[in-house]
Amino acid sequence: MSSPGPRCPVREQRARWERKRNRTALELLETEQRYQEQLGLVVQYFLCILRAKGTLPPAELKALFGPWESIHIASQELLLHLEAGNWGVGLERFCHHLELYTCYAANEERSRATLKRWLKKKNFRKFVQLQEGRPEFMGLRLVDILPLPLRRLQQCENLVVALTENTGPDSPDYQQLTRAAQKLSEAIQQVSAIGQEQENRRQLHRIQALLSGRRAKGLTKGRWFLRQGWLLVVPPKGEPKPRLFFLFSDALLMTKPRSVLHILHGETFACQALYPMAQCELQRIFGHSGGSGGGLLSLSFPHEKLLLMSTDQEALSRWYHSLTAAIRYALSLPCF
């Protein structure tokens, strides 16, 4: 009986890489097949029928679905390459269509608003409910399906990165896979930035709706919302007064609630002061220990000094770090 030959760690490692590569390639193929099917269902049961019936004007149809049909065609092309085993060529060519995904992300807010508006119309709502009830959609609603391309982009990037990591440099498609992984990563970053901008706009509009008075105007331009919360303002004399603060990337807004009985502005907040963070000197007076005793922050501006107190030391610590970040950001802005 012959004894087994000596182990070869290099050969074993390459075998593990090859197994992982094969599993990842299979997952990429199978998930792309399912993705392409889902895209096709929306084209078949929503886009084509809505266009044929003239239910939505062309501009509204485009606002709702964005470049969905072009994304579907790009997926079909990619799938042909994957099924033929042309991973590098297929993925590199697919990256030429990534702009479709950034356009889709930029249109997401508009798409959501368009769907919400049209679902208020009885005929359109009944049509959507009828299509959603088809067994092919497996109980998913249109509002749940519309984010599909952006979820797929993130999934695709994860799989392509894993595929690249388990492909040897001497493989014929290694360079193509590397370039594809880089392009997908860049596209994900662009989509993420677009999403952050849209969420910031929603927060700014939400805050704008809470505020009243002439000082409330202009809060939705060029600002990033960071946090909000109640803090106690400690005056030179008298008792601390609770105030609702909104921290932006360049300013701190102090507000107080209006009376719910106010004729025009009940349940809103009046703007008391807007402090520029570039002119702020921040100091934590006490509240360093991480206990439950609260703390005090000192904010000095050229013409005013604020003492802000909280009985929650952890919340005060979060405010301190957010204020520090805002000051650092505001000081980094160019002066004109």
Salt bridges, closest charged atoms under 4 A:
GLU12 OE1 - ARG7 NH2 3.06
GLU32 OE1 - ARG152 NH2 2.65
GLU37 OE1 - ARG34 NH1 3.50
GLU60 OE1 - ARG117 NH2 2.29
GLU69 OE1 - ARG51 NH2 2.87
GLU77 OE1 - HIS97 NE2 3.22
GLU92 OE2 - ARG179 NE 2.49
GLU108 OE2 - ARG112 NH2 3.89
GLU109 OE1 - ARG201 NH2 2.92
GLU109 OE2 - ARG202 NH1 3.35
ASP144 OD2 - ARG141 NE 3.53
ASP173 OD2 - ARG21 NH2 3.35
GLU199 OE1 - ARG202 NH2 3.01
ASP250 OD1 - ARG223 NE 2.77
GLU314 OE2 - ARG318 NH1 3.19
